[in-house]
Amino acid sequence: MSTHDKSDYDAPKIPMELKLGDVSLEVPFFLSPLSGYTDLPMRLLARQHGIRLAYSGMILDKSTFHGKVLERPNFVISDQEHPVGAQLLGTDPKTMAQAARNLHEYGYDLIDLNFACPAPKVVAKKRGGYLLTQPAVVMDIFRRTRDAVSCPVTMKLRIGFDHRPTSRGNFWWICEQAVAEGIDALVVHGRTVQQQYRGQADWQILAELKERFPQTTIIGSGDLFDADIIVQKLITSGLDGVALARGAIGNPWIYREIEAILQGKAKPPPPSLAEQGQVLLRHFEMVLDLYPARKAVILFRKYCVKYTKRHPQRKKVLHDLIFAQTVDQVKDAIGCWYEK
């Protein structure tokens, strides 16, 4: 048997620095925008566990014209979390550019343009992933946004709207134009828009993208749930980094696991029940700081669905947390099921 743990990679050939324009990270990963999840508490908790960059939830361009929207927990910024990124969704180049300026002036350090969201309600309004069918509009939005702000501007893409050759051609054309015009990074999910989250992400296309544009920062996304697999994908694809999303919900430990493996160390042991309980309680208390008690109890349930996956009696724990109606009932359930 090897003297190395299977998760212990010998000096992986992956740069530990990730460059996004003039923003440099000490690790080749960050927390992606997750609509409904990456509010201030989740971002702060991620930072406490080793993340260096997190994005707030996706924001509609027109919403940035209303100051009170940016004061909501999804978008408010803490002094503790710079650099912090914002992701914009919209269709009109002028409005998107002004929205980017609004966000940068508010305090965001990076702007990501969303041309990837596959949600039916988004696509139906010709936003997000729909714009992959309108490559000229994509580039117009990028140019105007880049000229409107002094911070890094990146694009979130999928590998096409669907699997038709014309769709794949639009994807490659957008990438070529964006690279030629100085995009700070391309963040690409390895599925089409029509696939949504079905099937497996195609990391071979992401590797081809990096091979074609070696001087451009290329970030991969899709099926990133396990630290060992994430490092393997970084090694085999040659990408500059990965954007963590669904795999980070209720799993802030994944950041340190990835970093340890990249440093040639064994993956840290799974968190004990006591540590899990401490993190659950800390997250819930941060949610309580920003939301009314009743709303905090309800909102926290979606995180519990993910946190409890590690518990040996998950169904019973999740039942108690989902059916808790008050702050005390949530805390009692955590105290009951997780060692102190």
Contacts in CASP RR format, 6 or more apart in sequence:
PFRMAT RR
TARGET T0000
AUTHOR 0000-0000-0000
METHOD contacts of the structure
MODEL  1
MSTHDKSDYDAPKIPMELKLGDVSLEVPFFLSPLSGYTDLPMRLLARQHG
IRLAYSGMILDKSTFHGKVLERPNFVISDQEHPVGAQLLGTDPKTMAQAA
RNLHEYGYDLIDLNFACPAPKVVAKKRGGYLLTQPAVVMDIFRRTRDAVS
CPVTMKLRIGFDHRPTSRGNFWWICEQAVAEGIDALVVHGRTVQQQYRGQ
ADWQILAELKERFPQTTIIGSGDLFDADIIVQKLITSGLDGVALARGAIG
NPWIYREIEAILQGKAKPPPPSLAEQGQVLLRHFEMVLDLYPARKAVILF
RKYCVKYTKRHPQRKKVLHDLIFAQTVDQVKDAIGCWYEK
4 10 0 8 1.000
4 266 0 8 1.000
5 266 0 8 1.000
5 267 0 8 1.000
6 228 0 8 1.000
7 227 0 8 1.000
7 228 0 8 1.000
7 261 0 8 1.000
7 266 0 8 1.000
7 267 0 8 1.000
8 261 0 8 1.000
8 264 0 8 1.000
8 265 0 8 1.000
8 266 0 8 1.000
8 267 0 8 1.000
9 231 0 8 1.000
9 235 0 8 1.000
9 261 0 8 1.000
9 262 0 8 1.000
9 264 0 8 1.000
10 264 0 8 1.000
11 264 0 8 1.000
12 231 0 8 1.000
12 234 0 8 1.000
12 235 0 8 1.000
12 261 0 8 1.000
12 262 0 8 1.000
12 264 0 8 1.000
13 235 0 8 1.000
14 28 0 8 1.000
14 231 0 8 1.000
14 234 0 8 1.000
14 235 0 8 1.000
14 238 0 8 1.000
14 241 0 8 1.000
14 262 0 8 1.000
15 28 0 8 1.000
15 240 0 8 1.000
16 26 0 8 1.000
16 27 0 8 1.000
16 28 0 8 1.000
16 262 0 8 1.000
16 263 0 8 1.000
17 24 0 8 1.000
17 25 0 8 1.000
17 26 0 8 1.000
17 28 0 8 1.000
18 24 0 8 1.000
18 25 0 8 1.000
18 27 0 8 1.000
18 28 0 8 1.000
18 29 0 8 1.000
18 30 0 8 1.000
18 217 0 8 1.000
18 240 0 8 1.000
18 241 0 8 1.000
19 25 0 8 1.000
19 217 0 8 1.000
19 240 0 8 1.000
20 53 0 8 1.000
20 110 0 8 1.000
20 152 0 8 1.000
20 154 0 8 1.000
20 184 0 8 1.000
20 185 0 8 1.000
20 217 0 8 1.000
21 152 0 8 1.000
21 184 0 8 1.000
21 185 0 8 1.000
21 217 0 8 1.000
22 151 0 8 1.000
22 152 0 8 1.000
23 53 0 8 1.000
23 83 0 8 1.000
23 109 0 8 1.000
23 110 0 8 1.000
23 151 0 8 1.000
23 152 0 8 1.000
25 52 0 8 1.000
25 53 0 8 1.000
26 52 0 8 1.000
27 50 0 8 1.000
27 52 0 8 1.000
27 255 0 8 1.000
27 258 0 8 1.000
27 259 0 8 1.000
27 262 0 8 1.000
28 234 0 8 1.000
28 240 0 8 1.000
28 241 0 8 1.000
28 242 0 8 1.000
28 262 0 8 1.000
29 51 0 8 1.000
29 230 0 8 1.000
29 241 0 8 1.000
29 242 0 8 1.000
29 243 0 8 1.000
29 244 0 8 1.000
29 255 0 8 1.000
29 258 0 8 1.000
30 51 0 8 1.000
30 52 0 8 1.000
30 53 0 8 1.000
30 54 0 8 1.000
30 55 0 8 1.000
30 243 0 8 1.000
30 244 0 8 1.000
31 38 0 8 1.000
31 43 0 8 1.000
31 46 0 8 1.000
31 51 0 8 1.000
31 53 0 8 1.000
31 54 0 8 1.000
31 55 0 8 1.000
31 243 0 8 1.000
31 244 0 8 1.000
31 245 0 8 1.000
31 248 0 8 1.000
32 38 0 8 1.000
32 55 0 8 1.000
32 156 0 8 1.000
32 187 0 8 1.000
32 221 0 8 1.000
32 243 0 8 1.000
32 244 0 8 1.000
32 245 0 8 1.000
33 55 0 8 1.000
33 56 0 8 1.000
33 57 0 8 1.000
33 58 0 8 1.000
33 85 0 8 1.000
33 86 0 8 1.000
33 87 0 8 1.000
33 112 0 8 1.000
33 114 0 8 1.000
34 42 0 8 1.000
34 57 0 8 1.000
34 245 0 8 1.000
34 246 0 8 1.000
34 248 0 8 1.000
34 249 0 8 1.000
35 57 0 8 1.000
35 58 0 8 1.000
35 117 0 8 1.000
35 119 0 8 1.000
36 57 0 8 1.000
36 74 0 8 1.000
37 57 0 8 1.000
37 249 0 8 1.000
37 302 0 8 1.000
37 303 0 8 1.000
38 54 0 8 1.000
38 55 0 8 1.000
38 56 0 8 1.000
38 57 0 8 1.000
38 74 0 8 1.000
39 56 0 8 1.000
39 57 0 8 1.000
39 73 0 8 1.000
39 74 0 8 1.000
39 290 0 8 1.000
40 56 0 8 1.000
40 73 0 8 1.000
40 74 0 8 1.000
40 76 0 8 1.000
40 77 0 8 1.000
40 78 0 8 1.000
40 81 0 8 1.000
40 286 0 8 1.000
40 290 0 8 1.000
41 73 0 8 1.000
41 283 0 8 1.000
41 286 0 8 1.000
41 287 0 8 1.000
41 289 0 8 1.000
41 290 0 8 1.000
42 54 0 8 1.000
42 249 0 8 1.000
42 283 0 8 1.000
42 303 0 8 1.000
43 51 0 8 1.000
43 54 0 8 1.000
43 56 0 8 1.000
43 78 0 8 1.000
43 81 0 8 1.000
43 84 0 8 1.000
44 78 0 8 1.000
44 80 0 8 1.000
44 81 0 8 1.000
44 286 0 8 1.000
45 252 0 8 1.000
45 279 0 8 1.000
45 282 0 8 1.000
45 283 0 8 1.000
45 286 0 8 1.000
46 54 0 8 1.000
46 248 0 8 1.000
46 252 0 8 1.000
46 255 0 8 1.000
47 54 0 8 1.000
47 80 0 8 1.000
47 81 0 8 1.000
48 252 0 8 1.000
49 252 0 8 1.000
49 253 0 8 1.000
49 255 0 8 1.000
49 256 0 8 1.000
50 255 0 8 1.000
50 256 0 8 1.000
50 259 0 8 1.000
51 252 0 8 1.000
51 255 0 8 1.000
52 83 0 8 1.000
53 83 0 8 1.000
53 84 0 8 1.000
53 85 0 8 1.000
53 110 0 8 1.000
54 81 0 8 1.000
54 84 0 8 1.000
54 85 0 8 1.000
55 84 0 8 1.000
55 85 0 8 1.000
55 86 0 8 1.000
55 87 0 8 1.000
55 110 0 8 1.000
55 112 0 8 1.000
56 74 0 8 1.000
56 75 0 8 1.000
56 77 0 8 1.000
56 84 0 8 1.000
56 85 0 8 1.000
56 86 0 8 1.000
56 87 0 8 1.000
56 108 0 8 1.000
57 74 0 8 1.000
57 75 0 8 1.000
57 86 0 8 1.000
57 87 0 8 1.000
58 87 0 8 1.000
58 88 0 8 1.000
58 89 0 8 1.000
58 114 0 8 1.000
58 117 0 8 1.000
59 69 0 8 1.000
59 74 0 8 1.000
59 75 0 8 1.000
59 86 0 8 1.000
59 87 0 8 1.000
59 88 0 8 1.000
59 89 0 8 1.000
59 99 0 8 1.000
59 103 0 8 1.000
60 89 0 8 1.000
60 90 0 8 1.000
61 88 0 8 1.000
61 89 0 8 1.000
61 90 0 8 1.000
61 92 0 8 1.000
61 95 0 8 1.000
61 96 0 8 1.000
61 98 0 8 1.000
61 99 0 8 1.000
62 95 0 8 1.000
62 99 0 8 1.000
63 69 0 8 1.000
63 99 0 8 1.000
64 70 0 8 1.000
64 88 0 8 1.000
64 98 0 8 1.000
64 99 0 8 1.000
64 102 0 8 1.000
64 103 0 8 1.000
64 106 0 8 1.000
65 98 0 8 1.000
65 99 0 8 1.000
65 102 0 8 1.000
69 75 0 8 1.000
70 76 0 8 1.000
70 102 0 8 1.000
70 103 0 8 1.000
70 106 0 8 1.000
73 290 0 8 1.000
73 291 0 8 1.000
75 86 0 8 1.000
76 290 0 8 1.000
77 84 0 8 1.000
77 106 0 8 1.000
77 107 0 8 1.000
77 108 0 8 1.000
82 109 0 8 1.000
83 109 0 8 1.000
83 110 0 8 1.000
84 107 0 8 1.000
84 108 0 8 1.000
84 109 0 8 1.000
84 110 0 8 1.000
85 108 0 8 1.000
85 109 0 8 1.000
85 110 0 8 1.000
85 111 0 8 1.000
85 112 0 8 1.000
86 103 0 8 1.000
86 108 0 8 1.000
86 110 0 8 1.000
86 111 0 8 1.000
86 112 0 8 1.000
87 111 0 8 1.000
87 112 0 8 1.000
87 113 0 8 1.000
87 114 0 8 1.000
87 156 0 8 1.000
88 96 0 8 1.000
88 99 0 8 1.000
88 100 0 8 1.000
88 103 0 8 1.000
88 111 0 8 1.000
88 112 0 8 1.000
88 113 0 8 1.000
88 114 0 8 1.000
88 145 0 8 1.000
89 114 0 8 1.000
89 117 0 8 1.000
89 122 0 8 1.000
89 127 0 8 1.000
89 128 0 8 1.000
90 96 0 8 1.000
90 99 0 8 1.000
90 114 0 8 1.000
90 127 0 8 1.000
90 128 0 8 1.000
90 141 0 8 1.000
91 125 0 8 1.000
91 126 0 8 1.000
91 127 0 8 1.000
91 131 0 8 1.000
91 137 0 8 1.000
93 137 0 8 1.000
93 140 0 8 1.000
93 141 0 8 1.000
93 143 0 8 1.000
93 144 0 8 1.000
93 145 0 8 1.000
94 144 0 8 1.000
96 113 0 8 1.000
96 141 0 8 1.000
96 144 0 8 1.000
96 145 0 8 1.000
97 141 0 8 1.000
97 144 0 8 1.000
97 145 0 8 1.000
97 147 0 8 1.000
97 148 0 8 1.000
98 148 0 8 1.000
100 111 0 8 1.000
100 145 0 8 1.000
100 148 0 8 1.000
100 149 0 8 1.000
100 153 0 8 1.000
101 148 0 8 1.000
101 149 0 8 1.000
103 111 0 8 1.000
104 111 0 8 1.000
104 149 0 8 1.000
104 150 0 8 1.000
104 151 0 8 1.000
108 151 0 8 1.000
109 151 0 8 1.000
109 152 0 8 1.000
110 151 0 8 1.000
110 152 0 8 1.000
110 153 0 8 1.000
110 154 0 8 1.000
110 184 0 8 1.000
111 145 0 8 1.000
111 149 0 8 1.000
111 151 0 8 1.000
111 152 0 8 1.000
111 153 0 8 1.000
111 154 0 8 1.000
112 153 0 8 1.000
112 154 0 8 1.000
112 155 0 8 1.000
112 156 0 8 1.000
112 187 0 8 1.000
113 138 0 8 1.000
113 141 0 8 1.000
113 142 0 8 1.000
113 145 0 8 1.000
113 153 0 8 1.000
113 154 0 8 1.000
113 155 0 8 1.000
113 156 0 8 1.000
114 127 0 8 1.000
114 128 0 8 1.000
114 129 0 8 1.000
114 156 0 8 1.000
115 128 0 8 1.000
115 129 0 8 1.000
115 131 0 8 1.000
115 132 0 8 1.000
115 138 0 8 1.000
115 155 0 8 1.000
115 156 0 8 1.000
115 157 0 8 1.000
115 158 0 8 1.000
115 174 0 8 1.000
116 128 0 8 1.000
116 129 0 8 1.000
116 132 0 8 1.000
116 156 0 8 1.000
116 157 0 8 1.000
116 158 0 8 1.000
116 189 0 8 1.000
116 193 0 8 1.000
117 123 0 8 1.000
117 127 0 8 1.000
117 128 0 8 1.000
117 129 0 8 1.000
118 129 0 8 1.000
118 158 0 8 1.000
118 191 0 8 1.000
118 193 0 8 1.000
118 194 0 8 1.000
118 195 0 8 1.000
118 196 0 8 1.000
118 197 0 8 1.000
122 128 0 8 1.000
122 129 0 8 1.000
122 130 0 8 1.000
123 129 0 8 1.000
123 130 0 8 1.000
123 193 0 8 1.000
126 134 0 8 1.000
129 158 0 8 1.000
129 161 0 8 1.000
129 193 0 8 1.000
130 161 0 8 1.000
130 193 0 8 1.000
131 137 0 8 1.000
131 138 0 8 1.000
131 141 0 8 1.000
132 138 0 8 1.000
132 157 0 8 1.000
132 158 0 8 1.000
132 160 0 8 1.000
132 161 0 8 1.000
132 167 0 8 1.000
132 170 0 8 1.000
132 171 0 8 1.000
132 174 0 8 1.000
132 193 0 8 1.000
133 161 0 8 1.000
133 167 0 8 1.000
133 170 0 8 1.000
135 170 0 8 1.000
135 173 0 8 1.000
135 174 0 8 1.000
135 177 0 8 1.000
138 155 0 8 1.000
138 174 0 8 1.000
139 174 0 8 1.000
139 177 0 8 1.000
139 178 0 8 1.000
139 181 0 8 1.000
142 153 0 8 1.000
142 155 0 8 1.000
142 178 0 8 1.000
142 181 0 8 1.000
142 183 0 8 1.000
143 181 0 8 1.000
145 153 0 8 1.000
146 153 0 8 1.000
146 181 0 8 1.000
146 182 0 8 1.000
152 184 0 8 1.000
152 185 0 8 1.000
153 183 0 8 1.000
153 184 0 8 1.000
154 183 0 8 1.000
154 184 0 8 1.000
154 185 0 8 1.000
154 186 0 8 1.000
154 187 0 8 1.000
154 219 0 8 1.000
155 174 0 8 1.000
155 178 0 8 1.000
155 183 0 8 1.000
155 185 0 8 1.000
155 186 0 8 1.000
155 187 0 8 1.000
156 187 0 8 1.000
156 188 0 8 1.000
156 189 0 8 1.000
156 221 0 8 1.000
157 171 0 8 1.000
157 174 0 8 1.000
157 175 0 8 1.000
157 186 0 8 1.000
157 187 0 8 1.000
157 188 0 8 1.000
157 189 0 8 1.000
158 171 0 8 1.000
158 188 0 8 1.000
158 189 0 8 1.000
158 190 0 8 1.000
158 191 0 8 1.000
158 192 0 8 1.000
158 193 0 8 1.000
159 168 0 8 1.000
159 171 0 8 1.000
159 188 0 8 1.000
159 189 0 8 1.000
159 190 0 8 1.000
159 191 0 8 1.000
159 192 0 8 1.000
159 202 0 8 1.000
159 205 0 8 1.000
159 206 0 8 1.000
160 167 0 8 1.000
160 168 0 8 1.000
160 170 0 8 1.000
160 171 0 8 1.000
160 192 0 8 1.000
160 193 0 8 1.000
161 167 0 8 1.000
161 170 0 8 1.000
161 192 0 8 1.000
161 193 0 8 1.000
161 194 0 8 1.000
162 192 0 8 1.000
162 193 0 8 1.000
162 194 0 8 1.000
163 192 0 8 1.000
163 194 0 8 1.000
167 192 0 8 1.000
175 186 0 8 1.000
175 209 0 8 1.000
175 212 0 8 1.000
175 213 0 8 1.000
178 186 0 8 1.000
179 186 0 8 1.000
179 213 0 8 1.000
179 216 0 8 1.000
182 216 0 8 1.000
183 216 0 8 1.000
184 217 0 8 1.000
185 216 0 8 1.000
185 217 0 8 1.000
185 218 0 8 1.000
185 219 0 8 1.000
185 240 0 8 1.000
186 209 0 8 1.000
186 213 0 8 1.000
186 216 0 8 1.000
186 217 0 8 1.000
186 218 0 8 1.000
186 219 0 8 1.000
187 219 0 8 1.000
187 220 0 8 1.000
187 221 0 8 1.000
187 243 0 8 1.000
188 205 0 8 1.000
188 206 0 8 1.000
188 209 0 8 1.000
188 218 0 8 1.000
188 219 0 8 1.000
188 220 0 8 1.000
188 221 0 8 1.000
189 201 0 8 1.000
189 220 0 8 1.000
189 221 0 8 1.000
189 222 0 8 1.000
190 201 0 8 1.000
190 202 0 8 1.000
190 203 0 8 1.000
190 205 0 8 1.000
190 206 0 8 1.000
190 220 0 8 1.000
190 221 0 8 1.000
190 222 0 8 1.000
191 197 0 8 1.000
191 198 0 8 1.000
191 199 0 8 1.000
191 201 0 8 1.000
191 202 0 8 1.000
191 222 0 8 1.000
200 223 0 8 1.000
201 221 0 8 1.000
201 222 0 8 1.000
201 223 0 8 1.000
203 220 0 8 1.000
203 233 0 8 1.000
203 236 0 8 1.000
203 237 0 8 1.000
206 218 0 8 1.000
206 220 0 8 1.000
206 237 0 8 1.000
206 239 0 8 1.000
207 236 0 8 1.000
207 237 0 8 1.000
207 238 0 8 1.000
207 239 0 8 1.000
209 218 0 8 1.000
210 218 0 8 1.000
210 237 0 8 1.000
210 238 0 8 1.000
210 239 0 8 1.000
210 240 0 8 1.000
217 240 0 8 1.000
217 241 0 8 1.000
218 239 0 8 1.000
218 240 0 8 1.000
218 241 0 8 1.000
219 239 0 8 1.000
219 240 0 8 1.000
219 241 0 8 1.000
219 242 0 8 1.000
219 243 0 8 1.000
220 233 0 8 1.000
220 237 0 8 1.000
220 239 0 8 1.000
220 241 0 8 1.000
220 242 0 8 1.000
220 243 0 8 1.000
221 242 0 8 1.000
221 243 0 8 1.000
221 245 0 8 1.000
222 245 0 8 1.000
223 229 0 8 1.000
224 230 0 8 1.000
224 233 0 8 1.000
224 242 0 8 1.000
224 243 0 8 1.000
224 244 0 8 1.000
224 245 0 8 1.000
224 246 0 8 1.000
224 247 0 8 1.000
225 246 0 8 1.000
225 247 0 8 1.000
227 254 0 8 1.000
227 257 0 8 1.000
227 258 0 8 1.000
227 261 0 8 1.000
227 267 0 8 1.000
228 261 0 8 1.000
228 267 0 8 1.000
230 242 0 8 1.000
230 244 0 8 1.000
230 254 0 8 1.000
230 258 0 8 1.000
231 258 0 8 1.000
231 261 0 8 1.000
231 262 0 8 1.000
233 239 0 8 1.000
233 242 0 8 1.000
234 241 0 8 1.000
234 242 0 8 1.000
234 262 0 8 1.000
244 254 0 8 1.000
244 255 0 8 1.000
247 254 0 8 1.000
248 254 0 8 1.000
248 255 0 8 1.000
249 303 0 8 1.000
249 306 0 8 1.000
250 303 0 8 1.000
250 306 0 8 1.000
250 307 0 8 1.000
251 306 0 8 1.000
251 307 0 8 1.000
251 309 0 8 1.000
252 279 0 8 1.000
253 268 0 8 1.000
253 270 0 8 1.000
253 271 0 8 1.000
256 268 0 8 1.000
257 267 0 8 1.000
257 268 0 8 1.000
260 266 0 8 1.000
260 267 0 8 1.000
260 268 0 8 1.000
261 267 0 8 1.000
270 310 0 8 1.000
271 279 0 8 1.000
271 310 0 8 1.000
272 339 0 8 1.000
273 311 0 8 1.000
273 337 0 8 1.000
273 338 0 8 1.000
273 339 0 8 1.000
274 338 0 8 1.000
274 339 0 8 1.000
274 340 0 8 1.000
276 307 0 8 1.000
276 310 0 8 1.000
276 311 0 8 1.000
276 338 0 8 1.000
277 334 0 8 1.000
277 335 0 8 1.000
277 338 0 8 1.000
277 339 0 8 1.000
278 338 0 8 1.000
279 307 0 8 1.000
280 304 0 8 1.000
280 307 0 8 1.000
280 334 0 8 1.000
280 338 0 8 1.000
281 331 0 8 1.000
281 334 0 8 1.000
281 335 0 8 1.000
283 300 0 8 1.000
283 303 0 8 1.000
283 307 0 8 1.000
284 296 0 8 1.000
284 300 0 8 1.000
284 330 0 8 1.000
284 331 0 8 1.000
284 334 0 8 1.000
287 296 0 8 1.000
287 299 0 8 1.000
287 300 0 8 1.000
288 296 0 8 1.000
288 327 0 8 1.000
290 296 0 8 1.000
291 299 0 8 1.000
293 326 0 8 1.000
293 327 0 8 1.000
296 327 0 8 1.000
297 324 0 8 1.000
297 325 0 8 1.000
297 326 0 8 1.000
297 327 0 8 1.000
297 329 0 8 1.000
297 330 0 8 1.000
300 321 0 8 1.000
300 330 0 8 1.000
301 321 0 8 1.000
301 322 0 8 1.000
304 318 0 8 1.000
304 321 0 8 1.000
304 322 0 8 1.000
305 318 0 8 1.000
305 322 0 8 1.000
308 314 0 8 1.000
308 317 0 8 1.000
308 318 0 8 1.000
308 321 0 8 1.000
311 317 0 8 1.000
311 337 0 8 1.000
311 338 0 8 1.000
313 337 0 8 1.000
316 337 0 8 1.000
317 333 0 8 1.000
317 337 0 8 1.000
320 333 0 8 1.000
320 336 0 8 1.000
320 337 0 8 1.000
321 330 0 8 1.000
321 333 0 8 1.000
321 334 0 8 1.000
324 330 0 8 1.000
324 332 0 8 1.000
324 333 0 8 1.000
END
